[in-house]
Amino acid sequence: MRGKTRWLMATFLAPAVAAAWTAMPCTQAHAGGKSASFTVANVEYEGTKLFVPPTLVVKKGDQVKITILNNIPSDPPNHGFAIPDFGVETVVNRGEPQTVEFTADKTGIFDIKCQLHPAHVHGQLVVQE
């Protein structure tokens, strides 16, 4: 079963992982800190919905820009993306990327979730000193 699981992950998650590779933060200096840009894909694997990548890491003071892709083929056609501690909340329809921006003005580990379907997907935003 392990071989099959690896094959399935490589076959079905490869496009999401390739897109999420851009989630490596692109940092650029600006007044008051740096810019960090990410792309996060919402995907479904064997019935489980998840964010890829599940963890984003930035520095306190960074201006954060996240583009969210909803690549989940099953219904419903829309999912949420929220980071409540930073006032971020948007709905992402399948095939219609959304972008959110905020300043990471406090340190800690913060929940990223789908506010429309709380049981579906979760991730973390790590803000370092």
N, C-alpha and C positions, 0 to 999 in steps of 0.2 A: 504493500500500500504506500510505503514511503516514496518509492519511485514514481508512482502514479500521482501522488500529491505534488511532488516536485515538478513533474511534467505539466500538471494543471496550472500550478502557480506560474511557471515560466510561460505557458501558452496564454493564459487569460490575464495575468497581472502585468505581463511585460509592457504593454502600452501604457498602463498607469504608472508603472515604475519609471519608465522612460520619461514620461511627462513630469513625474515627481522629482526626477533628478535635478530639474531646475529649481527644486525646493532648497537646494543648497543655498544658503543666503548669499546674495550678491550685495556686498557692502560698499558703501561709497560715503566719503566724509561730507558732512554739511554742518552748518552752524548748530551747535548744541548736541551733536552726536553723529551717528552714521545712519545710512539707509540700509534696510534689510528687506529683500524681496524674495518671496516664495511663491511656488505654485503647489496647491494641494488638490489632489484628486479624491473624490468620493467614489469608491468602487465597491463591487459586491463579489465575494468569492465564496462559493458553496453555501449561498444563502446568508452569509455574514456581511454586513455593510461596515466599511471602515474608511478612515482617512489615510491616504498615502502621501507623504510620510505622516506618521502619527505624532511626531514630536518636532517642534520648532524651537530653536535656541537663538536668543538675541541678547543684547546688552541693554542695561537700563539707559534710557535716553535715546535709543534707536527709534527712527521713524520706520515703522513696519508697514509693508505693503504685501497683501496676500491675495493672489488670484485663485479662486476656487472653481474647480470643474466638477460637475455632477455627471459621472460616467456610469451610473447605476441603470441597467437596462429594465429592471422590473418596476412595477408600479409601487408607490406613487411616483409621478414624474418630477416631483420637487422635494428637496431636502433643505434643511437649514444648516447654517454655519454660525456659531455664536461663541464669543469669548466674553462672558458676562462681566468679568472683573474690569474689562476695558471698554464696556459699552458697545461691543461689536455684535451685530446681529443682522443677518441677511438671509434671503431665500434664494436658492440656486435651482433654477429649472434645468432639466436635462438638456444639454446642448447649448446652454446660455451661460457662459462663464460670468462670474461676479468678482469684483475686486473690493476689498476693504482696506482701509488705512487708519493707523492710529499710532500714538507715541507710547512706547513701553516705559511708562513713568514710575513703575514700582517693581521691585524684585520679588521673585518667588516662582512657584509652579502653579499654573492656572489652567483650568479645565477648558477644553475646546469641545463643543458638542453640537448636535443637531437639535435645535430647540423645538422643532416640529415633531420629532420622533425620538424622545430621550433614550429609549432603549437601543437605538440603532448604533450610532457611532460616537466615539469619543477620542480625543487626543489631548496633547498637553502643549502649552506654551511655557518654555523655561526662560525667565528673564534673569540674567546674571548681573552682578554688581559691575 
